Amino acid sequence: MSALSGKVAIVTGGAGAIGAAVARRLIDEGAQVVLIDRAAAQLNNVVASLGSNASGAVLDLADPTAIEATAADLIAR
């Protein structure tokens, strides 16, 4: 069993190279990963490259209302 099997990790800045690398490592360790970024097109490309254990949420972390809505959506999932 992997160290993070059954866990969900959230990676902010997921559309960038560092966020993608962190997400890839978390997936390798068994986690489901949600990548968050405000750059939708780049985020979608990274999520697609990571496979079925990754999903994305377009979010600007400067918007408190959007953060609350996204958090509620992720918890519901």
Backbone bond lengths (Angstrom), bond angles and torsions (degrees), N, CA, C in turn:
res aa  C-N    CA-C-N  psi(-1)  N-CA   C-N-CA  omega(-1)  CA-C   N-CA-C  phi
1 M - - - 1.452 - - 1.531 108.68 -
2 S 1.306 116.34 136.29 1.456 121.50 179.80 1.524 110.79 -75.50
3 A 1.317 115.32 156.41 1.462 121.58 -175.50 1.522 113.16 -59.95
4 L 1.310 118.25 -33.08 1.461 121.29 -175.83 1.528 113.05 -111.75
5 S 1.295 116.94 16.28 1.461 121.21 179.23 1.528 110.32 -56.87
6 G 1.332 116.07 130.63 1.452 121.19 179.61 1.517 114.25 84.17
7 K 1.311 118.29 1.36 1.466 122.89 -179.73 1.516 110.12 -102.96
8 V 1.332 115.48 155.18 1.456 122.02 174.86 1.518 107.72 -116.75
9 A 1.322 116.56 129.41 1.458 122.46 178.15 1.515 109.16 -113.75
10 I 1.324 116.30 142.49 1.465 122.21 176.06 1.520 107.14 -112.31
11 V 1.332 115.57 127.61 1.464 121.58 -179.37 1.521 108.33 -117.92
12 T 1.336 116.70 114.08 1.461 119.96 174.89 1.517 108.70 -83.44
13 G 1.320 116.35 155.12 1.461 120.01 -174.73 1.514 111.37 69.05
14 G 1.323 115.66 30.55 1.453 121.93 -173.06 1.507 115.67 -66.82
15 A 1.325 118.79 -16.35 1.461 120.65 -178.97 1.519 112.53 -83.70
16 G 1.321 116.91 -12.05 1.457 120.75 -178.71 1.513 112.35 -89.88
17 A 1.317 115.58 172.47 1.464 121.55 -177.30 1.528 111.99 -64.10
18 I 1.328 117.32 -42.07 1.460 119.63 -179.59 1.521 110.43 -68.30
19 G 1.337 117.66 -44.62 1.464 120.91 178.42 1.516 111.78 -60.11
20 A 1.321 117.01 -41.18 1.470 120.98 178.84 1.520 110.78 -65.18
21 A 1.326 117.53 -40.46 1.459 121.11 179.68 1.523 111.15 -66.61
22 V 1.323 116.87 -41.54 1.465 120.75 177.26 1.526 109.76 -62.61
23 A 1.325 116.62 -45.32 1.464 120.44 179.35 1.524 111.20 -60.59
24 R 1.316 117.33 -43.68 1.464 121.66 179.65 1.526 110.50 -60.05
25 R 1.311 117.05 -42.06 1.471 120.55 179.30 1.527 110.85 -65.96
26 L 1.325 117.04 -42.92 1.467 120.46 178.57 1.529 111.04 -61.91
27 I 1.317 116.62 -41.45 1.467 120.95 177.23 1.526 109.96 -63.53
28 D 1.324 116.64 -42.24 1.466 120.38 177.87 1.531 111.52 -60.02
29 E 1.322 116.22 -29.55 1.468 121.23 179.24 1.530 112.21 -87.36
30 G 1.352 117.43 1.09 1.454 121.25 173.41 1.510 117.02 105.08
31 A 1.323 118.42 -0.27 1.461 121.28 -177.60 1.526 112.20 -80.85
32 Q 1.307 115.24 153.19 1.455 122.35 162.84 1.526 104.70 -85.75
33 V 1.319 118.70 137.98 1.459 120.96 -174.26 1.519 110.75 -124.47
34 V 1.334 115.00 134.48 1.454 122.00 171.71 1.519 106.51 -110.74
35 L 1.319 116.26 118.09 1.455 121.39 178.00 1.519 108.75 -94.63
36 I 1.311 116.43 136.59 1.460 122.01 -179.76 1.516 108.72 -121.37
37 D 1.328 115.96 135.02 1.454 121.75 175.78 1.527 107.86 -164.33
38 R 1.309 116.26 159.83 1.470 119.30 177.10 1.524 112.47 -91.29
39 A 1.328 117.68 -10.81 1.464 122.84 -179.91 1.536 108.48 -91.62
40 A 1.324 115.94 92.80 1.470 121.81 -171.17 1.529 113.45 -60.04
41 A 1.312 118.27 -48.41 1.469 120.62 -175.44 1.525 111.18 -63.02
42 Q 1.326 116.52 -45.72 1.459 119.99 179.73 1.532 110.80 -66.64
43 L 1.323 116.32 -39.72 1.461 120.89 179.06 1.523 110.40 -61.14
44 N 1.312 117.04 -45.26 1.466 120.82 179.59 1.522 111.57 -61.29
45 N 1.337 117.15 -37.81 1.472 120.65 177.91 1.526 111.29 -64.51
46 V 1.319 116.71 -43.72 1.467 120.14 -179.80 1.525 110.13 -65.55
47 V 1.324 116.53 -46.41 1.474 120.20 -179.95 1.524 110.00 -58.48
48 A 1.310 117.25 -44.26 1.469 120.61 179.93 1.524 111.46 -62.18
49 S 1.311 117.13 -34.81 1.467 120.45 -178.74 1.526 112.80 -74.14
50 L 1.329 117.58 -18.20 1.466 121.18 -175.70 1.520 113.86 -92.52
51 G 1.308 117.38 -15.09 1.463 119.78 176.66 1.515 114.60 89.90
52 S 1.318 114.85 -164.21 1.466 121.38 -168.73 1.526 114.62 -72.64
53 N 1.319 118.62 -12.71 1.465 120.07 178.36 1.519 112.84 -89.02
54 A 1.338 116.51 7.61 1.462 121.41 -179.58 1.519 110.23 -123.60
55 S 1.311 114.51 144.04 1.466 120.87 170.90 1.525 107.13 -140.95
56 G 1.312 116.02 167.15 1.460 119.39 -176.32 1.512 112.37 -131.08
57 A 1.329 114.28 155.59 1.454 121.61 174.65 1.523 107.47 -138.05
58 V 1.336 115.41 121.82 1.461 119.96 177.64 1.517 107.01 -80.40
59 L 1.321 115.77 123.28 1.458 120.77 -173.71 1.516 109.76 -157.05
60 D 1.327 116.00 135.85 1.462 122.19 171.95 1.526 106.28 -98.94
61 L 1.321 117.08 112.75 1.456 121.47 -176.21 1.525 113.51 -68.94
62 A 1.318 117.84 -1.24 1.454 121.41 174.41 1.533 111.91 -87.14
63 D 1.337 117.21 -3.06 1.464 122.74 -177.15 1.533 110.20 -110.22
64 P 1.350 117.58 98.28 1.466 120.56 -176.35 1.531 114.01 -58.13
65 T 1.310 117.53 -35.93 1.462 120.51 179.37 1.520 110.69 -65.78
66 A 1.315 116.62 -42.12 1.464 120.98 178.44 1.527 110.94 -66.33
67 I 1.321 116.97 -35.88 1.464 120.32 177.65 1.522 109.99 -61.98
68 E 1.320 117.14 -46.82 1.474 121.06 179.44 1.507 111.42 -61.48
69 A 1.323 117.66 -42.92 1.462 120.99 -179.61 1.525 110.93 -65.62
70 T 1.315 116.54 -42.19 1.464 119.83 -179.89 1.525 110.93 -67.28
71 A 1.322 116.58 -41.56 1.473 120.00 177.85 1.520 110.52 -60.53
72 A 1.320 117.50 -43.91 1.473 120.51 178.73 1.520 111.17 -62.43
73 D 1.332 116.80 -39.71 1.465 120.99 178.41 1.525 110.98 -64.98
74 L 1.328 117.41 -43.52 1.456 120.45 -179.15 1.529 111.57 -66.36
75 I 1.303 117.30 -38.97 1.462 120.93 177.19 1.528 110.46 -64.55
76 A 1.321 116.53 -39.84 1.469 120.91 179.85 1.528 110.81 -65.15
77 R 1.341 117.09 -33.82 1.465 120.35 179.08 1.501 110.55 -69.47
